[in-house]
């Protein structure tokens, strides 16, 4: 592992923290991308993890790409030719996007500060979002004469709807935490000093449920966004047939009928 992401465990909860506060957690190098991809893949491979929290150190969640690296044509941005730049995006930030999409573990973004450009999109790739009252959000690519090269044009409308996404993308305006709440970009805004407590409380409510069913439920929710109803029904029947046979489902039924608290094991 590199040093862009630190990982902490609290039971079945994993906390991933972007750890470059001196650059507002901007992603500048392929090593940063690699580190985040490895962290997400590690969560997905670890069956003892039920839910992940993603947050930032310092005063930012993530400021997105590194502007100086763009100027210098180093790192994850432009190369010497358009074809080189296209390939660079594919092997850099787009690998992060795919890792988020492929991660079956439910993810909570605890947005502590600035979430700009790529940083805003990283929050959108999470399943749930809680904001500190000090958080700021912007799909600010257009201010730099750019577009979201990371898949944000897919994620942002799914978070806030097409019209709101268009307004954010075409203006590049910065939203306060309260405006983000009004847009539906986050589900709640909390005082900065209680952000992680609130994120952990939500994570604990998620982690209290059967781990395998959580992952199946997330995969169904993600894939259903791009499928027709008939396809969703077929996938739902297949997934339901699988989780009906898990020991945790049987434990849930027995606990319900026995009027006791279930003891889920992840089986």
Number of C-alpha atoms within 10 A of each C-alpha: 12 13 12 22 25 17 14 12 11 10 11 18 21 22 22 23 20 24 20 19 17 11 16 23 28 26 27 22 18 18 17 25 23 20 18 27 21 17 20 22 17 13 23 22 13 11 15 16 21 29 27 28 25 23 26 26 19 18 17 27 33 33 24 25 23 20 15 11 16 15 10 11 14 16 20 25 25 20 18 9 9 10 10 13 16 15 16 18 18 16 15 24 27 17 17 24 20 14 19 21 15 14 19 24 29 23 27 24 24 28 34 29 25 28 29 26 28 26 28 25 26 24 29 23 26 22 16 21 24 26 31 24 20 18 24 23 29 23 30 25 21 16 14 9 7 10 17 16 16 21 18 23 17 15 20 24 17 15 22 20 14 14 10 16 22 16 12 22 22 15 15 19 15 17 21 18 26 20 15 21 18 14 16 15 28 23 13 18 21 20 13 16 11 12 20 21 13 19 24 22 12 16 23 17 10 19 21 15 18 23 23 21 21 20 19 18 18 17 18 16 14 15 13 16 11 10 12 9 11 9 13 17 13 11 16 17 11 11 16 14 11 13 17 12 11 15 15 22 19 15 17 18 13 14 14 12 9 10 9 10 11 19 13 17 13 18 13
